[in-house]
Amino acid sequence: MAPTLENQMTQENEPTSQVEVVPKYKVTVVGSGNWGSVASKLIASNTLKLSSFHDEVKMWVFEETLPTGEKLTEVINQTNENVKYLPGIKLGKNVVADPNIEHAVKDANMLVFVTPHQFMEGICRRLVGKVKPDVKAISLIKGMEVKMEGPCMISTLISDQLGINCCVLMGANIANEIAVEKFSEATVGYREDREVAQRWVRLFSTSYFHVSPVQDVEGVELCGTLKNVVALAAGFVDGLEMGNNTKAAIMRIGLREMKTFSKLMFSTVKDSTFFESCGVADLITTCLGGRNRKVAEAFARNGGKRSFDELEAEMLQGQKLQGVSTARELYEVLSKRGWHELFPLFTTVHDISVGRLPPSAIVEYSEHTPNFSLVEGSAQYY
Amino acid sequence: MAPTLENQMTQENEPTSQVEVVPKYKVTVVGSGNWGSVASKLIASNTLKLSSFHDEVKMWVFEETLPTGEKLTEVINQTNENVKYLPGIKLGKNVVADPNIEHAVKDANMLVFVTPHQFMEGICRRLVGKVKPDVKAISLIKGMEVKMEGPCMISTLISDQLGINCCVLMGANIANEIAVEKFSEATVGYREDREVAQRWVRLFSTSYFHVSPVQDVEGVELCGTLKNVVALAAGFVDGLEMGNNTKAAIMRIGLREMKTFSKLMFSTVKDSTFFESCGVADLITTCLGGRNRKVAEAFARNGGKRSFDELEAEMLQGQKLQGVSTARELYEVLSKRGWHELFPLFTTVHDISVGRLPPSAIVEYSEHTPNFSLVEGSAQYY
């Protein structure tokens, strides 16, 4: 059997004198927004240090012309800075911006997807047949859709469309805080191949960014989406000035519903995943800061009299809140399955967001104690 | 077999026409500080509504003479207010303050202990032989000691000294917020008797105070103590202005160490306990507000140059921080067992609090990844 790249690189951190030239993994980051730029910086600092990776990190940039008339890719390659989405931070000289996505991915052994989630379907279609057949992927994209038939995972979209292995990386990751090297953690969710997961862990880990692998890709990815619904609930509590005690209770109930929903959707989801950075830590960060929380607070302060659409337009310059649409999608799934009583918090957040209930309902809903006997055999999920 | 009080009252909420006069459980609250007064209020609102409890709730009050010259018990009984420890809140006319502890407990079927923890040894000694043999107890006291040979649980002290069943009630419970009926949750930890636990749940639950039973008395009680050490770590992060991302990571690592330590101490401790109000919710409340966090923040802002003793004296009017002494006690246990590497956060908090490490070490410690292979058979705890 001919030695594969995989076989030759099992001892990645221990260069041997017997093998003179080892093939190295080439990494491409698909996306260059705020988080994509920080991911490139993390990765680029490691590819220089670790012998099993090619130094150069390609970063696909959706080309834009800056107000100065210059192209964004050109400025990034001249200054090592993404002046538009991560100004003031050096990405590393080994980060090379490329405006051509097919060109950027064609030689990659490892693909990091970090684009707005609504672009992923188009990107996947465009990349079919353009990537190496044995390329490994990871998705950093939070905000998959929860469709009627179940959650539509971004990692599944990538795996299915491109026929490749896809992990996910989620966690309490505020890009600007990691950019200035403040201590943080993240979770890599993988399906089967622990060796590949470990490689992603090595590629992302730094002294200030700790990454742990978890064999639970669905659990990890669902955390990243469902937390936004809980953040709306936390924002309502803030707007009602109910205090930290009530807020902590609401966050806890939210975490429980995240866990229960994920386990009902995928029987492989593990409880322990919710103790990881992607679970409790990301929930805390999102419920303390974050725009879902912030707009929900404003919504409650206005007694629900100004709509989310109106507040979003005013506060977010046209960006849409992930939490509101996820709450609506979740509501549809709960309706279809007759699960509203199992998920009083998810249900109430949606009812409040569409004006069917006042914001104060967020601390009243829970008198309806979830009754798991309604779902046969689901007591284990509680 | 003669019918016992227990047997006669299994259908507590469904009065039957056959039994005309049912014996009712008599409740005494031992303690009347801020939390004890709120507990009395919660209980008193329920004993009036539930037929299985005697309306009157006795509250033992450590007698004090107020600046007006009046006795505290007399003022409480005249005004239904604990003017010293919970001013402005009506406790309920059925709360009767009693300065004589033996008298207050002698007829009780249910005893609620909610005093400062350092008084409990003396109180238990004083009550030996003075309580009904089948009385049930519950401890609301946070802050047991962690002794070299293991944690010294308050519930165990009560059980052993008085020879009675003792549950615990813990959770994200800021007394003043519950006093004004803001939504909150709590956890009842019990050892074996679920029927008794359910009775405590009924006695405490209101529309704004939700209580869940968990068969894990040690896990629930340990949460209430160990969280204070994590709150110090969170306070250091605040003082260093590291942001919510780092704070969430530190809180998560703290929760993991709480879980690991509890499981190593008591093999019966359940992971799921840490998802309850006593676990993640109390941790969040304590790390957002709370005096441990607050003084630790001041400590870090001063670069560790002013001692905890000094800051405590200045900020807390002579009160001592639970977290600092618990961190020291924990440190001794970890030293004795050779567990420092398993608990980098607990270890570092103590090292910082005694000035051996600078506050910034709180985000550096974790480069020492916990190595569970050091403790044989402990991989399961991680």
Interface residues (C-beta under 8 A of the other chain):
Chain A: A172 N173 I174 E177 I178 K182 F183 S184 E185 S207 Y208 H210 M242 G243 N244 N245 T246 K247 A248 A249 I250 M251 R252 I253 L255 R256 K259 D271 S272 F274 F275 E276 S277 V280 A281 D282 I284 T285 L288 G289 V363 E364 S366 E367 T369
Chain B: A172 N173 I174 E177 I178 K182 F183 S184 E185 S207 Y208 H210 M242 G243 N244 N245 T246 K247 A248 A249 I250 M251 R252 I253 L255 R256 K259 D271 S272 F274 F275 E276 S277 V280 A281 D282 I284 T285 L288 G289 V363 E364 S366 E367 T369
